[in-house]
Each structure stands twice: as C-alpha cells, then as structure tokens.
Amino acid sequence: MAQLLTDGEIDTALADLSQWHRAGDALVRTIEAPTFLDAIALVDKVAVVAEEMNHHPDIDIRWRKVTFLLSTHSAGGITASDPALAHRIDQEARRVGL
C-alpha cells in the first residue's frame, strides 16, 4: 500500500503546484476552459494520463469548469501519486492551451 505524505511533504509538493490547494485529504484544482468542448477535451487527455499512471482523479464537470480532486482512496489520503498526477494534469492543461 502507498504511504501517506506528511503535512510537511504535502506543503512542499504544493509549493510546486501553485494552482492546486489542499482540501482535507485531497489536492484540488478547478480549471475554466473557454468552451464546454475544450473542457471535455482536457478531461479526455487527463483520462489517458490517469490510465497510464493507474491513478484516477475524481472529476467534476460544470459547463466550462473542470474540478480535479486527487486522493489515494486505498491509502485514505494524499500519497506521492497525487502530486505526480497533479503535475501531469497541469502539463495537459498547458498542452490544450488552458
């Protein structure tokens, strides 16, 4: 089982993830796309990355806003997989121009 990060390790990880924040036992970011189709395109790209990493975010889509919530459910909180996926989501957002 994956090891939970300490509060200090989470704070350090968030220092490199300026658009993310901690909400309880999860890392969260909302991205607003110019159009609904752009938001769905981002979700599609993130789905591919999540499959590659075998680590899947909770995703909430509200018109042009997509919220990603990252937590390692099997460990009961934030592990190293969560900031790693956050970085990949940020990369995909940049690739689609968000």
N, C-alpha and C positions, 0 to 999 in steps of 0.2 A: 504494500500500500504506500502511496505517496505521502511524504512528510509535510505537515502543515508548516507554513512560513511563520516566523515570529512577527510581532508587530513591527520591530525594527527592520526586518527583512522586507516586509510589505512597504514600509515607508521608503526604503531605499529603492525598491522596484518602481514605486510611483514617482520618484524623482525623475525617472527617465520616461515617464508616461504622463506628460503634462495635461492631457485632456481626459484622463481617467481619474476616478476617485473611488474611495472605499465606501461601501455601504454594507455594514455588518461583515458577513463572511464572504463578500464578493467584491470584485472590481467591476466598475460600471462606466460606460461611456455612451452618450447619445450623439449620433451624427445626423445632421439635417442635410438631405440631398436636394438638388434643385427641382427634381421631379420624382413622382412615385416610381417611375421606371428606373431611374438612377438608384433609388433606394433598394429596389429589388435586385438590381444588377450587383450592388455591393453585397447583399445577402448571399447571392449566388456564388460570388467569389469567396466569401468567408466560409461558405459550406464546403467548398473544395479544400480549403486550408484545414478546416476542422477535421475533415475525414483523413487528410494526410497526417495530422498530428494525433489522431484518435482522442481528441479532446473537444467537446462540443459546447458552445455557449448557449445560454438562454437568449432568445432573440425576440424582441417586441417591435412590431412594425406598426407605426401610426402615420399613415399617409406618407409624408416625406421624411419622417423621423424614424430612425432605427436605433434602438437601445440594445446594447450588448451587455449581458451580465455574465461574468466569469467566476466560477467557483468549482472546485473539485468535489462533487457531491459524495463520491465514495470515501473521501477523507474528511468531509464535514467542514470544509473551509478553503482557504487560499493556499495553493501549493505553487511550486515553481512553474507548473504547466500554465497557470493563469496569466502571469505577466508575459510569458513567452507567447501565448496566443494573443494577448493584447497588442504586442509589438507587431505580430503578423496582421492583425486586423487594421492597425494603423497603416501598414505598408499597402494593403489592398485598398484602403480608402484613398491614399495618395495616388495609387495607380489609376483609379477611376475619377480622379480629379476632385476629391472631397476633402 
